[in-house]
Amino acid sequence: MDFKVVLMAKTSAFLLMSILILPIVFNYAFAATTQPQQDDVYPTDMDFADSISVTIIKNDGNLKINSFSKIGYVKSADFDFLLESTPSKDKKQYYQFVSKSLMNRNTQSLFDVNIEVTAMDGSIIETLKYKKCAISEYFLYINDSKGKVVEKKQPKMDIRDVTKLECISLIISV
């Protein structure tokens, strides 16, 4: 009987210790993987992308445009992309460049395009550097996917311009 009592006492003590210690061990083990560490970085609102600027680097000088609203991917090749925006007066030099490039398609010189992604705090998050580019297409369209209009007034048209570019390579600088 003494052996059974001792064994039962030891088993009870083991179970009691397991009940008390296991939650502490599991809590510590899982807390290490789920709790933020000092090295973890959580972005603030000011850290997120706020704007893009496009710089065309040509032989006779650079042309910087801040009013493109969309940069798109073109499926036909790895480094082809498109620039989209609402036509505006600030891009007159850009339109002249596009026109000249399309008129001289066979003899046009290649250019580079840098796209800077800027955070709300004004710092540059990344720069996409497209190398040896040429304009392959330019067109205007009207975006008529605004949904149903219940007003009696005609809504203003959403006119967009698109420039497709073909480039040889892309370098991403951070």
ROFI-468021 format. One line per field, with one value per residue (C-alpha): residue number from 1; residue in three letters; x, y, z. Coordinates in steps of 0.5 Angstrom, whole numbers, plus 2048, in hexadecimal, padded with zeros to 3 digits. Layout:
N
resi = [NUM_...]
resn = [ala_...]
xx = [X_...]
yy = [Y_...]
zz = [Z_...]
end
This chain:
174
resi = [1_2_3_4_5_6_7_8_9_10_11_12_13_14_15_16_17_18_19_20_21_22_23_24_25_26_27_28_29_30_31_32_33_34_35_36_37_38_39_40_41_42_43_44_45_46_47_48_49_50_51_52_53_54_55_56_57_58_59_60_61_62_63_64_65_66_67_68_69_70_71_72_73_74_75_76_77_78_79_80_81_82_83_84_85_86_87_88_89_90_91_92_93_94_95_96_97_98_99_100_101_102_103_104_105_106_107_108_109_110_111_112_113_114_115_116_117_118_119_120_121_122_123_124_125_126_127_128_129_130_131_132_133_134_135_136_137_138_139_140_141_142_143_144_145_146_147_148_149_150_151_152_153_154_155_156_157_158_159_160_161_162_163_164_165_166_167_168_169_170_171_172_173_174]
resn = [met_asp_phe_lys_val_val_leu_met_ala_lys_thr_ser_ala_phe_leu_leu_met_ser_ile_leu_ile_leu_pro_ile_val_phe_asn_tyr_ala_phe_ala_ala_thr_thr_gln_pro_gln_gln_asp_asp_val_tyr_pro_thr_asp_met_asp_phe_ala_asp_ser_ile_ser_val_thr_ile_ile_lys_asn_asp_gly_asn_leu_lys_ile_asn_ser_phe_ser_lys_ile_gly_tyr_val_lys_ser_ala_asp_phe_asp_phe_leu_leu_glu_ser_thr_pro_ser_lys_asp_lys_lys_gln_tyr_tyr_gln_phe_val_ser_lys_ser_leu_met_asn_arg_asn_thr_gln_ser_leu_phe_asp_val_asn_ile_glu_val_thr_ala_met_asp_gly_ser_ile_ile_glu_thr_leu_lys_tyr_lys_lys_cys_ala_ile_ser_glu_tyr_phe_leu_tyr_ile_asn_asp_ser_lys_gly_lys_val_val_glu_lys_lys_gln_pro_lys_met_asp_ile_arg_asp_val_thr_lys_leu_glu_cys_ile_ser_leu_ile_ile_ser_val]
xx = [800_806_808_801_801_808_806_800_803_808_803_7FF_805_807_800_7FF_806_804_7FE_801_808_805_801_807_80C_807_805_80D_80E_808_809_810_80D_807_809_80D_814_819_81B_814_812_80A_809_806_801_807_80B_806_806_803_805_809_80E_810_817_819_820_822_828_826_823_81F_817_814_80C_808_801_801_7FC_7FD_803_801_804_804_803_807_80E_812_814_80E_809_804_803_7FC_7F9_7F4_7F7_7F9_7FD_803_805_805_80D_80B_806_80B_810_80B_809_810_812_80C_80E_815_814_819_81E_81C_822_820_81F_81F_819_81A_813_814_80F_80F_80C_807_80D_810_816_817_815_818_81A_818_81E_81B_821_821_81A_816_80F_80B_804_800_7F8_7F2_7EC_7E6_7E5_7DD_7DD_7DA_7D4_7CD_7CC_7C6_7C7_7C3_7CA_7CF_7D5_7DC_7DF_7E5_7EA_7F1_7F7_7FC_803_806_80D_812_818_81E_81F_81D_821_81E_821_81F]
yy = [800_805_804_806_80C_80E_80D_810_816_817_816_81C_820_81F_821_827_829_828_82C_832_832_830_836_83A_836_837_83E_840_83C_83F_846_845_844_849_84F_855_855_85B_859_859_85F_861_867_86D_871_875_86F_86D_86F_876_878_876_87A_878_87B_87A_87A_87C_87F_886_886_883_884_883_882_881_880_879_875_86E_86A_864_85D_85B_853_853_854_854_85B_85E_863_868_86F_872_878_87E_882_889_88F_88D_888_88C_88B_883_883_887_881_87C_87F_880_879_876_87A_877_870_86D_872_874_873_86F_872_870_871_872_871_873_871_876_875_87A_87C_87E_879_874_86D_86A_86D_868_86A_867_867_868_86A_86C_86E_869_86C_872_872_876_873_874_870_86F_86A_86F_86B_86E_875_878_87F_883_886_883_881_883_87E_87B_87B_877_877_871_870_869_869_863_862_85E_85D_85F_861_862_866_867]
zz = [800_802_7FA_7F7_7FC_7FA_7F3_7F3_7F7_7F2_7EC_7EF_7F0_7E9_7E6_7EA_7E8_7E1_7E2_7E5_7E0_7DA_7D8_7DA_7D6_7D0_7D1_7D1_7CB_7C7_7C9_7C6_7BF_7C0_7C4_7C0_7C1_7C1_7BA_7B7_7B3_7B3_7AE_7B0_7AB_7A9_7A7_7A1_79A_798_791_78B_787_780_77D_776_775_76E_76B_76B_772_777_777_77E_77E_785_782_780_784_781_77F_77C_77A_773_772_76B_76E_775_775_771_775_774_777_778_77A_779_774_777_775_779_774_76E_76E_76F_769_764_766_765_75E_75C_75E_75A_754_754_756_751_753_75B_760_766_76D_774_779_780_784_78C_791_796_79D_7A1_7A5_79E_79E_798_799_793_78C_786_781_77A_775_76D_76C_766_765_762_762_765_765_768_76B_76F_775_775_77B_780_781_781_781_785_784_77E_77D_778_77C_779_775_778_772_773_76F_76F_76D_76C_76C_76B_76F_76F_776_77D_783_78A_78F_796]
end
